[in-house]
């Protein structure tokens, strides 16, 4: 499956460029960033513009270009954050939005309005959201294996500073019972229909233990109200787990005293293939260890002078302990320098200097290790849907005479 750049549209200005930022309480009453789609610059179902130098469009999804993150800072700006939609971005009025909590695992089922949620004690967390299919294209391009799904390279991830209410707070106020086992949020996006089957709105259970640990109901992203494409007015953020668990546009949460199921943890988001049982693996949860260069694909670099190569590494299992880089396709490895925050559910920035001497094609590799000792493998075991690619990525560059 070749990885195609599907977005060749011209560069367009950002919506609301240059407008002053209102205060927090006023901003949270606004419909986030930009309102209606801008004709000719958004993909179907996506509200925000998708400039070609920032995104690669995949139908109703949009992949961040890694070179757009060079020298940007720790967090991915809202206008550069990748978009993963099963259907399309809904436009929701926060004034009429309600969060309904219901189910056999609650003694006091109730609902919350937007202003009620804003009035509750809040927390702020740096966390990554990453699509389970991030890196999918490399099953085909590096391992010659057939897969299906959106052909992401590594741009189906973003780290933001999320502010919101701990999910534990609203569960406790709704009377979480001791026998509750599963919590299932459901989005307000349109129902998902595939091959003539209506699977309903996107939903996926998580265990109560995770819900009470570090999950938040976020209403801010990088000190701004959530943009429509990223869950306005409220979304879940489930740190370290696959992005599907972080349900956008959440409208209700079922809490049950018995295990819950949906197509998103039975038919989808399991590993299927020759190495797995017919029913697939267990539902996917924690993300593996990965790393990426902040370089264009097929970048051109001048020979005979030093280049500072930058990148980021991340793992759902713990802090990044080290990153190694190879300039010769894996024959030799050199330790990169880590810099900035080492946040467990986010990522760590790194850099290394390379002075290429030989003109021509080269393959750069980066290999991360986390604090548990997990190291990126050279290959990822195949699965039919191309989930959880964690292999070392072969990043092509061309060195030319300066």
N, C-alpha and C positions, 0 to 999 in steps of 0.2 A: 504494500500500500504506500504509494509515494505521498510525502507530506507536502501539500500544496499551500501556498499563500493565497487564500481565497479573497483577500481584501486588497484591491488595487485602487481604491478611491482616493481622491485628493485630500490634502490636509485641510482640516476645518478647525475653526476656533472653538475653544471650550465654551460651553453654555455658562452664562452669567459671569464671564470674564471681567475682572476688575470691579465687581460689586463689593461694597463693604460688608463685613460679616456682622450680623446682628448679635445680640446677646443670646446666651444659651437658652433661656426659657422661650424667647421669641423664635429662635431658630428652630426649636423642636416642634413648633406649630406649623412650620413651613413644609411644603411638599418636597423636601430634600433638594436635589440638584436638578433643576432643568425642566421639570414638568413634562410637556409633550415631546415625542420624538422629533428630532430635526430631520426634515426630508432629505433623503439621499446620503446620509452619513451614518445611519444606524442599521444594524441587521434586523431581520424580522423578529419581533418580540423583545427587542432591547431598546431602552429609552435613550441612553446616553450616546453621544457621538463616538465613533470608533476610528480615529485618525490612523492612517496606514502606517505611520512611523511608530505607533504605540501598540497597536493590536493586530492580530491575525484573526479574521472572522471565520467562524465555522457554523454557518446557519444561525441558530438561535443562541449560539455560544460565542465567546470572544476570548482569545488567548493573549495574555500579556507578552509583549516582546521583552526579552531579558535585557537587551541593550538600552531600553528605555529606563532601566533602574540604575544605570551607572551614575554615581554622584548625586543620587536623589535623596538618600537618607535611609534610615532603618525601615520606615513604614512605606507601603505602596500607596501613593496618593489615590484618592477615591476615583479620580477620572482615569487612572491607569490600571485599576484593579480588574482582574479577569472576571468574566461573567459565565456562569453555568446555569442555564434554564432548561427545565424539562419541557416547558411549554412557552409561556411568554410572561413578561413583567406586568403585573397588575398595578393600576393606579388606585391607591386606597386612601380614603379620607380618614385621618386620625381622629377627627371629631366624632365619628360614628363607629370607629373600630372598637371591638371588644375582644378580650382574651377569655375564653370560656374554659374552666377547669371542671372536669367531670369524671365519673368512673367509680368502680367498686373499691378503689384504693383510697378514697377520700371520705371523710366523715362530714365535711362541710363544703360541698361543691359550690363554687361561686364564680363570678366573672370580675374582670378588672377593665376599666377604661384607661385610655392613654394618660390622662392627667393623674389618675390614681397610681399608675405604674411609675410615673416621673416622681411622685411624692415619696416613694419608698426608698430606703437606704440603697445607695448604688456603689458599684465597684468598677474599677478600670483595669483592663487586662490587655497585654500584648499577646496576640495569638494568630496563628496561621489558619487559613481556610485553604484546603487543597482537595481538588477533585480526585476521586479514587482512580480515574483513568489518566491522571497526569503521567506523561511519558509513554503513553500507549503506542505512539507511532514507531518507537524503537523496537518493539517486538518484530515489526515488519522490516524496517530499514537496517537494523543491526543483527537480528537473529533469524531473518528469513522465515518468520512464522506468521500464519494467517490469523488475523484478529478482526473484530468488528467494533464500531463505535467511533466517536470523535477522535481524529488523529492528533491529539495534543503532542507537542514536544514536552517542554518542562514549564510552560507558561500558565498552567492551570493551578497556580498557587499565588497567594498574596498574604502578607502580614499587615495587620492594621491594629490600631489602638481602639479597643471596643469598650464602651461604657454602657452599663445597664444594671439590672437587678438580678441578684443571684436567683436561679430557678428554685433553689431550696427555700427562699423567702416566701414565694407565692405558694409553693406546695405546702409549707407549714401553715400558712393562713387559710388554706383550703382544707385543712384537717387531714394531712397525710397519715394514713393508718400504719400500724406496725407490720401488717401483712401485705402491704403494697410491694409489687415486684418490678413492674414495668411502667414507663412513662412514654407516651407516644404523642409528640407534637404533630400538627397537620397544618400545611400552608394554605393560603388563600389564593394561590395562582390557579389558572384554569385546570380542569381535569386532564390527566395524561392518557391519551389514546394511542395504542401501538398495535399494528397489525389487526385493526378492527376491534381490539379489546379495550374497554374503558377501565383503567386501573384506579380511577378516582384521583383525588388530590394527593400531592406528594406527602408522605408520612413515613415515619420509621421509628420503631421503639428503641429506647435505651434503658438500661437497668437503673433502678432507683439509686443504687450506690454511685453511679456516675452522675446522675442528675443532682445528687446532693453534694457532690465533690466540688466541681469547678465550672459547671455550666451556667451561662448567664442569658437572660433575656435582654438583648442589646438594642438600644435605640439611638446610639451614637457610633460613628465610625470616623476615627481620626479627628475628634473634636467637632464634628459636624453631624447633623441629623442623618440617619441612614439614607443614601440615595435610593430611588425606586428599584433599580436593578439589584441592589444589595439588601433588600428586605424591608423597606419602609412600610409601616412605621416601626415594627418590632420583629426581630429574628432571634433564633437561638444561635449561640456560639458554643460549640462543644470542642474544647481544646484537645488537640492531638489525634482526634478521630477523623475519619474520612469526611469530606465536605458535605456529603449528603445528610449527615446527622445534624448539621447546623441549618435546620429548616428556616427558610426565608418566609416573610409575610405570615408569621404564625398567627392562627386564628383560634385554635382550640388545642387543648392538651388533655388526652385521656390518661388517667392513672388507674392501673388495674391491679387486683389481688391475684391475678393469674397471668401467665405469659401472653403477650400481644404479638401480632404478626401483621405484615402488610406485604404487598408485592416487592417492596424495596428492601426487605430482608429475607425473602423466600425465593422469588424468581430472579431478582436483580441483586447486585452487590454481594454476590458470593462467587467463589472461584469454581468454574466449570471447565471440564476438559478431561483428557485421558488420565491425568494424575489424580483426579478427584472422584468421589463417589457420584452416582447418578443425581442425587439431590444437591450436589455441590458441597463446598466447604461450609464451615460456620460463617455466619454473617461477618462482613468485613468491619473492622473497628479501627485499631491504632495504625497510623501511617509509619512506614519504614524510614530508613536513613537515605538521604539524597543530597546532591550538590549540583550547582549550575554555575556557568560562567556568565558574567554580564557583558557578553560579546554578541554581535550579530552572527547569525548562522552564515558560514562561508565568509567570515571577516577577512579583510585584506590588511596585512601588517608590513611595515618596512623592515628590510633586513639591515643588520649592522647597527642597530641602536636599541636601547632597553625599552621594553614595554611593561607597564604595571598591569597585570591581569587581575581583575577583581571578580569576586563571585560570592555566593551565599550557600550555606549548608544547613540542613535541618533534619530532625528526627522526632517522631512522636514518642519515643521511649526515653529520651533524656537529652541532656546538653551535648553539644558537639565538642568532642575532645581533641579532634585534629582533622586537618585536610591535607592531602597529598596531591600533587599535580605532576602529570607526565607531559613532556613536550615531544615525545618520540613514539606515541602510540602505545605506551605501556612498558617499554623496555627499561626505563629508569624512572624513579619517582623522587620528588623534592617536596619538602614540607613547606606549606604556605603559612603565613602569619595570620592569626585570628585577631579580630578587632571589634570593639564595640560590645553591646550587650550579649550575654549568653542566656537567653530566655528559653526554657524548656519547650513550651508549646509554640515557639516562633522560629527564628532562625539566627544564624551567626554569620557575620560578614568575614571575608578573608581576602588576602591579596598575596601576590608573588610576582617577582620580576623575571622577565624572559628577554634575552638578547639573541634573537634568531640570526644565524649566520648563513644558512643555506636557503636561497630562493626556491619556491615551489610549494606544493601542497604539504600540509602538516596536519596531524590529528592531535588535538589537545584532550587530555582526560583529567577529571578531578574525582577524587575518592575520599569520602568522609567517613569518620569513625565517631560513634557517640560514646557517652560515658558508661554504657553497659558493655562496651566492647564490640558492639555490632559494627561491621564494616560493609560498605557497599560492595556487592559481588560484581564480577565481570559480566555475568548473565543472570537473567531472571527466569525462573520456571514459567513455562507457557500456561496461559489460561485463555479460554475462548473469547472473553470480553476485554482482555488486555488490561486488567486491573493491576494496580500496585507495582508498576515497573520501578525497580530500585537498582537496576544495573548501572555500571559506570557508562556514561554517555560519551560517544565519540564525537567531539566537536570539531568540525573541519574549518581550517583557516588556510589562507594562501599568503606566503611571504614573497614580497617583490623587492627588487633593488630600489633603494631609496633615491 
